[in-house]
Amino acid sequence: MKPMNLFWRAVRLLSTAVVVGFGAAYAVDSGIWGGLLVLAGVIASVALHELGHLLGARATGVKATEFFVGLGPRLWSSRRGEVECGVKLLPLGGHCTIVGMTASAEVEPGDEARAFRSQRPGVQALIAVAGPAVNLLLAAVLLLGSDISGGQGTAEAVRGFPDRFHEVTAASVEGLVSIPANVPEMVRASLSGSDVTNPEARVLSPVGAARLADQAADSGLSSALGVLALINLFLALFNLLPLPPLDGGHMALAAFNAIASRVRGQRVALDAGHLVPVTAVVLGALAIMGLASIALDLTHPIANPF
């Protein structure tokens, strides 16, 4: 590696260490260390979601070229076979790069057979569902840990776990289904400076999630694990919605291609690139919801539920 490249990499690492060090010192001094640990768990959950996609691609022979924890400028990386793994500056989850996700993506001629777009619909669906599957598994483990750390015996917690998991999942699905109906009121409330009629129906922004994480950590290990379980469950269910660019959108597209191919008697390969207008609408709606939720979390924080 060139000396100048080494110099700038050292500068980035040093500056990051300084920022992290000051942040950790502030966290300890202000008493929000527990909340930051919960947020670290959230970041890890998103990164593990992306790791699920990577493992799904590797298991099916599809080529993946990158797996990074964090976003933004690259801080450190190392190549593991054909995959570059590393850490980026902004601790905001992670990403996995899989070759040929759309028909317009550039793919080396020798890699076309291993591109995502060249795979059977079943393989595409498996790679897409691998991420949410990791979050579902994490949610189950964390929820069981929450019950045990909350005072239940291990055997009792395991016996009651199926009903408990079904109860929490049903409530999460109900909350997810209610989001479209609640977003218009959230937007109106954020613009008028008021709160929504039913604060429990609000969608939390990262600001609200950070506050909730801090409150959960202050309440104890059981509450902290419970919040992480709910966040992982929400990540899984939300990503399973059949909308592009979510994982559920890729799964729905794979199902459409499988059915259309069977009906027509030849391969149909509609891909995500054909759904750019739908993707733009979905991303726009998510952006509006995000801005409204941030405004509400800043002006009307939800009451401490713990």
Secondary structure, 3 states (H helix, E strand, C coil): CCHHHHHHHHHHHHHHHHHHHHHHHHHHHHCCHHHHHHHHHHHHHHHHHHHHHHHHHHHHCCCEEEEEEEEEEEEEEEEECCEEEEEEEEEEEEEEEECCCCCCCCCCHHHHHHCHHHCCHHHHHHHHHHHHHHHHHHHHHHHHHHHHHCCCCHHHHHHHHHHHHHHHHHHHHHHHHHHHHHHHHHHHHHHHCCCCCCHHHCCCCHHHHHHHHHHHHHHCHHHHHHHHHHHHHHHHHHHCCCCCCCHHHHHHHHHHHHHHHHHHCCCCCCCHHHHHHHHHHHHHHHHHHHHHHHHHHHHCCCCCCC
